[in-house]
Every structure is written in structure tokens, then in C-alpha cells.
Amino acid sequence: MTAIVEVSGLTKTYKGGFQALKGVDLAIEEGEILALLGPNGAGKTTLISALCGIVQPTGGTARVGGFDVVEDYRGARAMIGLVPQEVALEPFEKVINTVRFSRGLFGYGKDEALIERILRQLSLWDKRHARIRELSGGMKRRVLIAKALCHEPRVLFLDEPTAGVDVELRRDMWDVVAELKAQGVTIILTTHYIEEAEAIADRVAVINGGQILLVEEKAALMRRMGCKELTIELTEPVAALPEALARWDLRLGAGGETLIYAYSTQGEGTGITRLLQDLSAAGLGLRDLATTQSSLEDIFVGLIKEGGA
């Protein structure tokens, strides 16, 4: 696939010497959903702001659709739709006028059919004549998305789009994201709800301390770095692990009623068959077995800890 966003050696140093971006390299493919994950202060918003022309990079280059974000700002910005974290809307303006005005800012003429389609897509059509101040927090976020889509961008940045949104609206919003992807829109999102990134992202980029720690396909990342845990429920609790099981990396659960064994599925074998034999030889009875897979959140937390070490 072709990269629609190309970032090379991008840096940003603020007055006072704080370095928010430290040589970021990133290529985002056309039509994909990339989840940009990182803790607070990692550089996510600064990177998005630099690509959208809100923040001036200190060094390096960035292109969107072939347009340099500094030297060809207008061309790059026309490619981009941005849904920021902050809800900054004119409270006394009507929804439909707010969206129309944003389209006009990009120099596009009236297109009432397009505006209607976007508002219907975001379940805002019935609220088109409502004033912004009359809307709920979730509806206001939908208006931000409508504003971002009104000039038909090819790249959409969603910076914490579901912050403060209830579960139902959040689910509806991700349905909209899936529909936009089907239309060929490239989507870059930041989110604190990592389970959402796990559900919809094609690739994951992890940023910390102004540096990209990795960029990888979500499924490949979870196969490579994920592990499984086998929880063994015993018929009788034990106070301590028998010495015969010392060679196994086992954890004793609360109350001594379970044993937890972490293993990888990438090696030649998991060792589970031999472990169960050793448990039987040690005189431990098994009541039940259950396995769990590491989530993207588990992997993310591990990467951040390693990156900060």
C-alpha cells in the first residue's frame, strides 16, 4: 500500500528546552486505521498538531498526500480532518450552520446534499437546527466529527474522540469510523480506551517520551508479544508450591486454590502436557483449567515500562 502520511526525523522543542518530539519516523498507509497509543505527555497530541499545522516542527519533515506540512501547508491541511480533544464550539450557533461554516473555511462552495449526508451519518440530522449549547457532550463530539468531514478529507485525525462519551454513543462512533474506513479514509486515532484500539485498528504505533517505540500490525504484535496464562483450579488448596514443581514458573493464586502458568505459543511447545503430568505426580488434584490471552493493553503497559526503564 502507499503511504499517505510520511514523517521523517520530526522534532519539536518548546521554549525552555522541553523536547516533545525526538526524531519521530512514521509512515501511515492509505486507507488504514492506525491507533497511536501512549501515556499522558508522550507526544501524541504534539505529533498530531504538527501534522495538522497547529504546531511548527523544530526539525525533520512531514508530508500528507505528498504535501509538506510546513512548505505546502494549504495543500496538506486540505487533505486533513481533525477532531480535537477539546470541545470548542460556538454555543449559540446552530448545528447545521456550524458545519457549513467549517466547509467554507476550506474554500468550498455550498453542498447541502453532502452536509445532510454527514449529519445523517452521525445521527445529527434531527438536531440540525438545535443550538450547540442544547446538545449533550456526546452530541457535541459528533458535531466536531461533522466539522472535520465537511471538506471530504482523505486523512482523519481523532484525538481522544470518545473521552466523556457514554458507552452507546462510543459504539455508534466506532461504527461511523468503520464506515469511513470502508470509504477509503485514512484514520489516525488516539484513545485511552485501549480495548477500542484492539477492536478496530489495523496497526498500532506506541509513542513515549516523544519517540516511537514500535509500529506494527495489531494482529502480528499480539502474536509476537502476547502470552497466554493457564489457570489451574485445584481440588484442594495448598499453602505453598511443592518442591517437585520448582522448575516451573508458577504463581500461587489467592487462598492457594489456583496455580497460574504463563507460556508463549511461539515456541516449539507450551510445556502444558509435562506440567500436568508433574502436577499429578506431586499429588495435586485438578478441578478445572482455563486459559486467557494477553490483551493489547497488557502489551502496551509492558512496552511503556520497558521504554521508561
C-alpha positions in Angstrom: 0.0 0.0 0.0 1.0 3.6 -0.5 1.9 5.9 2.5 -0.3 8.9 2.6 1.4 10.3 5.7 5.2 10.3 5.8 7.1 11.6 8.8 10.9 11.6 8.9 13.1 12.8 11.8 10.4 15.1 13.2 11.3 17.1 16.3 9.6 19.7 18.4 11.4 21.6 21.1 9.4 24.2 23.1 10.8 27.4 24.7 12.5 26.4 27.9 14.1 23.3 26.2 11.3 20.8 26.6 11.6 18.3 23.7 8.1 17.0 22.9 9.1 15.1 19.8 12.5 13.4 19.4 13.1 12.4 15.8 9.8 10.7 15.0 9.7 8.4 11.9 6.3 7.2 10.8 4.6 6.1 7.6 0.8 5.7 7.6 -0.7 3.7 4.8 -3.7 5.0 2.8 -7.0 3.6 3.9 -5.8 2.1 7.2 -6.8 2.7 10.8 -3.7 3.5 12.9 -4.0 3.6 16.7 -1.5 6.0 18.2 -1.0 4.9 21.8 1.0 6.4 24.6 0.6 7.7 28.2 -0.2 11.4 29.0 2.6 13.6 27.9 4.0 11.0 25.5 3.8 13.4 22.4 0.6 12.1 20.8 -1.1 15.5 20.6 2.1 17.3 19.7 2.6 14.9 16.7 -1.0 15.3 15.5 -0.8 19.1 16.0 2.5 19.2 13.9 0.9 17.2 11.1 -2.2 19.4 11.1 -0.2 22.6 11.0 -1.2 23.8 14.5 2.4 23.4 15.9 5.5 24.3 14.0 8.1 21.5 14.0 11.6 22.3 15.0 13.2 19.9 12.6 12.6 17.0 10.3 9.9 16.7 7.6 6.3 15.6 7.4 4.1 15.1 4.3 0.4 14.4 3.9 -0.7 13.3 0.5 2.7 14.4 -0.9 2.3 18.0 0.6 4.9 19.2 3.0 3.0 20.3 6.2 5.3 23.4 6.5 6.2 24.4 3.0 2.9 23.5 1.4 0.6 24.0 4.4 -2.6 24.7 2.5 -2.3 21.6 0.3 -1.6 19.4 3.3 -4.3 20.9 5.5 -6.9 20.4 2.8 -6.2 16.7 3.0 -6.8 16.6 6.7 -9.8 16.4 9.0 -9.1 16.9 12.7 -11.3 16.1 15.7 -9.5 17.6 18.7 -9.7 16.6 22.4 -11.2 19.9 23.4 -14.8 20.7 22.5 -14.5 24.3 21.3 -17.8 25.2 19.5 -19.8 28.4 19.3 -22.6 27.7 21.9 -25.3 29.8 20.4 -24.8 28.7 16.7 -27.0 26.1 15.1 -25.5 22.7 14.3 -26.0 22.9 10.5 -24.6 26.4 10.3 -21.5 25.3 12.3 -20.8 22.6 9.8 -21.5 24.8 6.8 -19.1 27.4 8.2 -16.3 24.9 8.5 -16.7 23.8 4.9 -16.5 27.4 3.8 -13.2 27.9 5.7 -11.6 25.5 3.3 -12.8 27.5 0.3 -15.5 25.0 -0.8 -18.9 26.1 -2.0 -22.2 25.0 -0.7 -23.1 21.4 -0.9 -26.3 20.8 1.1 -26.6 17.2 0.0 -23.1 16.5 1.4 -23.9 18.3 4.7 -27.2 16.3 5.0 -25.4 13.0 4.4 -22.7 13.7 7.0 -25.3 14.9 9.6 -27.5 11.8 9.0 -24.4 9.5 9.2 -23.6 11.0 12.6 -27.3 10.9 13.8 -27.3 14.7 13.9 -29.9 15.5 11.2 -32.8 15.7 13.7 -30.6 18.2 15.7 -29.6 20.3 12.8 -31.5 23.4 13.9 -30.6 22.9 17.6 -28.1 25.3 19.1 -24.8 23.8 20.2 -25.5 24.7 23.9 -28.5 22.5 23.8 -26.6 19.4 22.9 -25.2 16.7 25.2 -21.4 16.1 25.4 -21.6 13.1 23.1 -23.6 15.1 20.5 -21.1 17.9 20.6 -18.3 15.5 19.8 -20.4 14.3 16.8 -20.6 17.9 15.7 -16.7 18.0 15.9 -16.6 15.0 13.6 -19.1 16.5 11.2 -16.9 19.7 11.0 -13.9 17.6 10.3 -15.6 15.7 7.5 -17.3 18.6 5.7 -14.5 19.2 3.3 -14.2 15.5 2.5 -10.6 14.9 3.8 -8.6 11.8 2.9 -7.0 11.7 6.3 -8.9 12.0 9.6 -7.2 12.5 13.0 -9.3 11.6 16.0 -7.6 12.8 19.2 -9.4 11.1 22.1 -12.7 11.2 20.3 -14.7 9.2 22.9 -13.5 11.0 26.0 -16.5 11.6 28.2 -18.9 9.8 25.8 -21.2 7.2 27.1 -20.9 3.5 26.0 -23.8 3.7 23.5 -22.5 6.8 21.7 -19.0 5.4 21.8 -20.2 2.3 20.0 -22.1 4.4 17.4 -19.0 6.5 16.8 -16.8 3.4 16.1 -19.5 2.3 13.6 -19.0 5.6 11.9 -15.2 5.1 11.9 -15.6 1.7 10.3 -17.9 3.2 7.6 -15.3 6.0 6.9 -12.6 3.4 6.5 -14.8 1.5 4.0 -15.0 4.7 2.0 -11.1 4.8 1.9 -10.5 7.5 4.6 -7.2 7.0 6.5 -7.8 7.3 10.2 -5.3 8.0 12.9 -6.8 7.9 16.4 -5.5 8.3 20.0 -7.5 6.8 22.7 -7.3 5.8 26.4 -9.7 3.0 25.8 -7.2 0.5 24.5 -9.8 -2.2 24.0 -11.2 0.1 21.3 -7.9 0.2 19.5 -7.7 -3.6 19.8 -11.1 -3.9 18.2 -10.8 -1.6 15.2 -7.1 -0.7 14.5 -5.2 -2.3 11.6 -1.8 -1.2 13.0 -0.6 0.1 16.4 2.1 2.8 17.0 3.3 3.2 20.5 4.9 6.6 21.5 6.5 7.5 24.7 8.9 10.4 25.7 8.5 11.9 22.2 9.8 8.7 20.5 8.0 6.0 18.6 8.7 2.7 20.3 7.2 0.5 17.6 4.8 0.4 14.7 3.3 -3.0 13.9 0.2 -4.7 12.6 -2.1 -5.3 15.6 -2.5 -9.0 15.0 1.2 -9.6 14.4 2.1 -7.6 17.6 -0.3 -9.6 19.7 1.1 -12.8 18.3 4.7 -11.7 18.8 4.4 -10.1 22.3 1.3 -11.6 23.7 1.4 -14.5 26.0 -1.2 -16.9 27.5 -1.9 -17.8 31.0 -3.2 -21.2 32.2 -5.2 -21.0 35.4 -5.3 -24.4 37.2 -8.0 -24.8 39.8 -7.1 -27.3 42.4 -9.4 -29.7 44.2 -7.7 -28.8 47.5 -5.9 -25.6 48.4 -2.1 -25.7 49.1 -0.1 -23.4 51.4 3.0 -23.5 49.1 4.2 -25.0 45.8 5.7 -28.4 46.2 9.5 -28.6 45.6 8.8 -31.0 42.7 7.2 -28.1 40.8 10.1 -25.6 41.4 11.3 -25.8 37.8 8.0 -24.4 36.5 7.3 -20.7 36.5 4.1 -21.0 38.5 2.3 -18.4 40.7 0.1 -19.4 43.5 -3.3 -17.8 43.5 -5.1 -16.2 46.4 -6.1 -18.8 49.0 -3.8 -21.4 47.4 -6.7 -22.7 45.4 -5.2 -21.9 41.9 -1.9 -22.1 40.1 -1.1 -19.7 37.2 1.3 -20.7 34.5 2.4 -18.2 31.8 3.5 -19.5 28.5 4.2 -18.5 24.9 2.6 -20.1 21.8 5.5 -19.1 19.6 7.9 -21.8 20.8 8.1 -25.5 19.9 5.8 -26.4 22.8 3.9 -24.9 25.6 5.0 -27.4 28.2 1.5 -27.8 29.4 1.3 -31.6 29.0 4.5 -32.1 31.0 3.3 -29.7 33.7 0.0 -31.5 34.1 2.0 -34.8 34.5 4.2 -33.2 37.2 1.1 -31.9 39.0 -0.4 -35.3 39.1 2.9 -36.8 40.3 3.1 -34.2 43.1 -0.3 -35.4 44.3 -2.3 -32.3 43.3 -5.8 -32.8 42.0 -7.2 -30.6 39.3 -10.8 -29.3 39.4 -10.7 -27.1 36.2 -8.5 -25.4 33.6 -8.9 -22.1 31.9 -6.7 -20.0 29.5 -6.5 -16.3 28.9 -4.7 -14.3 26.2 -2.8 -11.1 26.8 -4.7 -8.0 25.7 -3.3 -5.1 23.7 -3.5 -3.2 27.0 -1.2 -5.7 28.7 1.3 -5.4 25.8 1.1 -1.6 25.8 1.7 -1.3 29.6 4.7 -3.6 29.2 6.2 -1.6 26.4 5.8 1.7 28.3 7.5 0.2 31.3 10.4 -1.1 29.2 10.6 2.3 27.4 10.7 4.2 30.6 13.3 1.9 32.2 
